[in-house]
Amino acid sequence: MNGNNPGKNVLGADVEIKGNIKFTGELTFEGKLEGECHTDGTLNLGDTATVNGNIHAQAVTVRGKVNGNIIAKEKIDIKNKAEVFGDIRASRLSIEEGVTFVGKTEVNPNKVAPTAARPEAPKPPEAARPPGR
């Protein structure tokens, strides 16, 4: 392991977690999580991964199933045959063909603040009509 990589961890398909997980670095998760995931690092969900809960991470790659919202500070990458049921928010988003995704997306690479709906400019008063017309 070099000094630039704070840690790469793997939790296999036989792992089941009921509760929240928090980590730094990079985690490849192949098991089942009933709870939330919080990290400033990268979460890689493998083909056999199932997450029932929200994910908050720097970057997320989904190959398995997620029932919950995903919020990534950088990128969400949803691979072929993945299933995501929940809203996703990230600076960058990649969704491959063959993905099942049911939810809303918010992709905002420039972190632009939403602007309020602009009120319509007041219409100039109509010219007074002469009587009898």
N, C-alpha and C positions, 0 to 999 in steps of 0.2 A: 504494500500500500504506500503510495507516495504522499507527501505532505499536502498536496493540493486537493486530495480527495478525502473528505472527512469520514467517509465510510460507505461501503456498499453492502447492503444486507439482503438476504433472501429468506422469505418464509414460504415454505412449500405448500403443496396442495393439501397435505394432511393437517394443516394448522387451522384451528377454529378459534376466533377471539370474540368474546362477548364483552364489550366495553370499548372505550376510546383508546386510540393509539396515537403517540406523539413521538417523532424522531427527527434527527437531522441527517443530512447526507442523502443517500439514495436507498430506496427500498423497492425490491421486486417482491410482490405479494401474489401468491398463487392460491391462497386458501379462502376462508370465509370470514368476513368481519360483520358483526352485528354491532354497529356503533360508528362513531365519527373518527376521522383521520385528520390530524393537524401536523403540518410540517413546513419548514422553510426550505425544504429540499425537494427531491423528485420522487414521485410515486409511480411505479410501473405495475399495472395490474395485468397479470398473465391471463392466458386463455381460460384457466379453471377458476379464476378469482370471482368472488361474489361479494359485493359490499352493499349492505343495507344501512345506509347512513350518509351523512354529508362528508365531503372531502374538501379540505382547505390546504393548498400546497403551492409551491413555486411553479412546478410543472407536473402534469399528469399525462400518462399514456394508458389508454384503456383498451384491453383486448378481451376482457371478461364482461361481467354484468355489474351495473351500478344502479341501485334504487335509491336515489338521493341527489342532492345538488352538488355540483362540482364548481369550486372557485379556485382559479389558478392565477397567480400574479403574472406569470409569463404565458405559458402555452398549454393547451389541452389538445392531445392527439388521440383521436378515436379511430381505432384500427378495424379492418374488415371483420365482420361477424360479431363485433361488440354490441352490447345492448345497454343503453342509458335511458333511464326513466327519471327525469328530473331536469332542473334548469342548470345551465352552464354559463359561466362568466370567466373571461380571460382576455389578455391582450392580443393573443393569437389563437386561432382555432384551425384544426385540420380534421376533416371527417372523410374517411375512405368510403368507397362504394361498398354496399352490402351491410352497412351499419343500421341498427334499429335505434332511433333516437326519438323520444317523445318528451318534449319540454320546450322551454324558451332559451334563446341564446342572447348573450350580450358580449359582443366583441368590440373592444375599444383600444386599439393599439396606441393611439396618441393620447389616451386618458383625457379625452375631451369631456368637459362637464356638460350634461344635458342642458339645453337652453329652454327656457319657458316658452310656451306657445306664444308667438308674436301676436299681439292684438292687432286687429285690422286697423289700418290708418283711417282716421275719421274721414267720412266722405264730405266733400265740399258742399255747402248748402246749394240747393238747386236755385236757379234764377227764378225770381218771382214771376209768376204767370200773370199776364194782364187779364183783368176780369173779362168774361164773355168768351173766352177761347176754350 
